[in-house]
Amino acid sequence: MKILVIGSTGRTGKHVLAQGIERGHEISAFARRPELLGGRAGLAGVHQGDAHDVAAVREAVAGQDAVIAAVGGSRIARTLITAMRDGGVSRLVMTSSRSVPATRPRLAVTLAWLFFHTAYADLARAEGMLEVSGLDWTIARATMLNDKPGAGRVHVDFEANATGGAMQLSRADYAMALLDAVEDPTLIGRAEGICGPK
């Protein structure tokens, strides 16, 4: 599968690149500062640009089978929706947060929204935009991310509140889940919650 990774120089994006190559996909990176990618061995392509620039994203999307946005937000969602429609590419997996729909535990969710209200409100807006975009979208809502080594497994559910798993999730395991999602057509049109393994 030819996959474009938006946010490829981020801490999750770098794992998506490496794991995607290991899985045998043709992985292309989109980055504002491609020099931060380090070694580019195995990449099918590197595209420089701003993820808010429709023209740059449109050029990078051309010829891809799917896009993984390892960074979320309404401006990026808007750009991707336009560029992907123009390019005839429909499969998109975008990151989000479990805190967007969560109601429990009440105190933790309340505090999270208090401190990160602007970011979560923007993610909620991005999710809504994808839901009516006509694209083959999947939203991947993560719990609290860390940089610990991956366990090679995650807990996935489709509820507003987590049904199991750990609240800490390694970025390596999150990247694994993003790649699993882009490969799985049964997840089209679904928002999945991703927790660390217990």
C-alpha positions as a printed NumPy array, in Angstrom:
array([[  0.   ,   0.   ,   0.   ],
       [  1.264,   3.498,  -0.835],
       [  0.854,   5.544,   2.342],
       [  1.59 ,   9.224,   2.955],
       [  2.396,  10.095,   6.575],
       [  1.517,  13.611,   7.739],
       [  3.383,  14.658,  10.88 ],
       [  6.196,  12.307,   9.967],
       [  8.871,  14.06 ,  12.052],
       [  6.823,  13.871,  15.25 ],
       [  7.417,  11.302,  17.964],
       [  4.538,   9.109,  16.751],
       [  5.08 ,   9.828,  13.064],
       [  8.639,   8.514,  13.127],
       [  7.367,   5.184,  14.461],
       [  4.727,   5.067,  11.708],
       [  7.424,   5.56 ,   9.08 ],
       [  9.697,   2.846,  10.461],
       [  6.966,   0.301,  11.124],
       [  5.251,   0.976,   7.812],
       [  8.476,   0.259,   5.943],
       [  8.949,  -2.925,   7.996],
       [  5.473,  -4.061,   6.936],
       [  6.406,  -3.641,   3.291],
       [  4.344,  -0.547,   2.52 ],
       [  5.579,   2.197,   0.197],
       [  5.844,   4.943,   2.788],
       [  6.211,   8.618,   1.899],
       [  6.879,  11.312,   4.484],
       [  5.36 ,  14.782,   4.48 ],
       [  7.258,  17.23 ,   6.653],
       [  7.766,  20.94 ,   7.059],
       [ 11.4  ,  20.25 ,   8.001],
       [ 12.449,  17.002,   6.308],
       [ 15.986,  17.348,   7.681],
       [ 14.505,  16.185,  11.001],
       [ 13.714,  12.808,   9.474],
       [ 17.32 ,  11.681,   9.869],
       [ 18.007,   8.629,   7.748],
       [ 15.575,   8.253,   4.853],
       [ 16.466,   4.676,   3.936],
       [ 13.431,   2.755,   2.805],
       [ 11.183,   5.758,   2.213],
       [  9.405,   5.859,  -1.132],
       [  9.397,   9.663,  -1.086],
       [  9.84 ,  12.795,   1.007],
       [  7.588,  15.81 ,   0.474],
       [  8.394,  19.156,   2.039],
       [  5.577,  21.496,   2.953],
       [  3.131,  22.792,   5.511],
       [  0.184,  20.529,   6.33 ],
       [ -2.088,  23.605,   6.134],
       [ -1.06 ,  24.283,   2.52 ],
       [ -3.622,  22.668,   0.22 ],
       [ -1.392,  22.843,  -2.858],
       [  1.544,  21.166,  -1.117],
       [ -0.625,  18.447,   0.407],
       [ -2.445,  17.896,  -2.893],
       [  0.89 ,  17.296,  -4.628],
       [  2.013,  14.851,  -1.928],
       [ -1.304,  12.971,  -1.881],
       [ -1.256,  12.325,  -5.644],
       [ -0.805,   8.621,  -6.365],
       [ -1.169,   7.483,  -2.754],
       [ -3.526,   4.73 ,  -1.6  ],
       [ -3.989,   6.175,   1.885],
       [ -2.944,   8.896,   4.299],
       [ -2.086,   8.564,   7.98 ],
       [ -2.238,  11.886,   9.82 ],
       [ -0.066,  11.356,  12.892],
       [ -1.136,  14.827,  13.992],
       [ -4.732,  15.974,  14.292],
       [ -6.626,  19.233,  14.19 ],
       [ -9.343,  20.988,  12.251],
       [ -7.024,  22.969,   9.951],
       [ -5.177,  19.814,   8.933],
       [ -8.476,  17.962,   8.522],
       [ -9.802,  20.722,   6.27 ],
       [ -6.661,  20.674,   4.125],
       [ -6.622,  16.88 ,   3.841],
       [-10.296,  16.659,   2.943],
       [ -9.837,  19.134,   0.093],
       [ -6.543,  17.672,  -1.163],
       [ -7.705,  14.071,  -0.955],
       [-11.002,  14.77 ,  -2.726],
       [ -9.108,  16.592,  -5.464],
       [ -6.633,  13.724,  -5.784],
       [ -9.173,  10.925,  -5.698],
       [ -7.613,   9.394,  -2.557],
       [-10.195,   8.362,   0.008],
       [ -8.538,   6.357,   2.812],
       [ -7.548,   8.472,   5.827],
       [ -6.593,   7.593,   9.385],
       [ -6.294,  10.558,  11.746],
       [ -5.155,  10.747,  15.344],
       [ -7.312,  12.145,  18.129],
       [ -7.734,  11.786,  21.889],
       [ -9.859,   9.52 ,  24.055],
       [-10.645,  12.589,  26.125],
       [-12.737,  14.061,  23.287],
       [-15.788,  11.796,  23.879],
       [-14.988,  10.545,  27.397],
       [-17.192,  11.169,  30.417],
       [-15.373,   8.926,  32.947],
       [-13.524,   9.09 ,  35.218],
       [-15.35 ,  12.353,  35.749],
       [-12.674,  14.205,  37.702],
       [ -9.851,  13.278,  35.329],
       [-11.912,  14.144,  32.241],
       [-13.043,  17.446,  33.749],
       [ -9.471,  18.418,  34.591],
       [ -8.221,  17.37 ,  31.157],
       [-10.842,  19.508,  29.438],
       [-10.097,  22.388,  31.798],
       [ -6.399,  22.424,  30.902],
       [ -6.634,  21.361,  27.252],
       [-10.029,  22.761,  26.288],
       [ -8.839,  24.508,  23.124],
       [ -6.98 ,  21.451,  21.816],
       [ -9.802,  19.007,  22.592],
       [-12.463,  21.295,  21.132],
       [-10.401,  21.536,  17.954],
       [-10.013,  17.746,  17.785],
       [-13.765,  17.365,  18.228],
       [-14.255,  19.816,  15.349],
       [-11.817,  17.821,  13.201],
       [-13.645,  14.585,  13.969],
       [-16.939,  16.139,  12.931],
       [-15.433,  17.356,   9.676],
       [-14.176,  13.872,   8.816],
       [-17.527,  12.304,   9.605],
       [-19.241,  14.354,   6.894],
       [-16.303,  14.462,   4.464],
       [-17.252,  11.527,   2.267],
       [-13.757,  10.077,   2.768],
       [-13.062,   6.552,   4.014],
       [-11.958,   7.815,   7.403],
       [-10.948,   6.19 ,  10.656],
       [-10.385,   8.229,  13.818],
       [ -7.831,   6.759,  16.239],
       [ -8.334,   8.169,  19.744],
       [ -5.337,   7.558,  21.999],
       [ -4.927,   7.663,  25.745],
       [ -1.911,   9.35 ,  27.372],
       [  1.152,   8.801,  25.172],
       [  4.678,   8.047,  26.325],
       [  8.017,   7.141,  24.75 ],
       [  8.476,   3.756,  26.414],
       [  9.258,   0.699,  24.279],
       [  6.246,  -0.796,  22.537],
       [  4.571,  -3.91 ,  23.912],
       [  3.359,  -5.008,  20.493],
       [ -0.292,  -5.003,  21.516],
       [ -3.015,  -2.523,  22.494],
       [ -6.563,  -2.51 ,  23.82 ],
       [ -9.082,  -1.253,  21.247],
       [-12.759,  -0.481,  21.788],
       [-15.407,   1.701,  20.19 ],
       [-16.991,   3.235,  23.287],
       [-16.833,   6.788,  24.601],
       [-15.166,   5.492,  27.771],
       [-12.417,   2.904,  27.814],
       [-13.581,  -0.657,  28.447],
       [-10.15 ,  -1.907,  29.449],
       [ -6.457,  -1.481,  28.912],
       [ -4.046,   0.977,  30.485],
       [ -4.263,   4.758,  30.401],
       [ -0.616,   4.951,  29.304],
       [  0.1  ,   4.083,  25.648],
       [  3.519,   3.988,  24.03 ],
       [  3.915,   5.908,  20.794],
       [  5.373,   2.779,  19.195],
       [  2.182,   0.864,  19.98 ],
       [  0.028,   3.785,  18.832],
       [  1.881,   3.79 ,  15.509],
       [  1.226,   0.055,  15.236],
       [ -2.482,   0.679,  15.801],
       [ -2.549,   3.443,  13.173],
       [ -1.05 ,   1.082,  10.6  ],
       [ -3.425,  -1.692,  11.646],
       [ -6.302,   0.727,  11.108],
       [ -5.237,   1.865,   7.644],
       [ -4.951,  -1.794,   6.582],
       [ -8.384,  -2.774,   7.935],
       [-11.371,  -1.806,   5.747],
       [-13.808,  -2.836,   8.515],
       [-12.669,   0.277,  10.439],
       [-13.799,   2.694,   7.739],
       [-16.27 ,   5.16 ,   9.209],
       [-15.41 ,   4.236,  12.792],
       [-13.748,   6.012,  15.696],
       [-11.684,   3.625,  17.786],
       [-10.355,   4.153,  21.263],
       [ -6.819,   2.888,  21.774],
       [ -5.37 ,   2.145,  25.213],
       [ -2.154,   0.54 ,  26.324],
       [ -2.165,  -3.177,  27.183],
       [ -2.706,  -4.372,  30.735]])
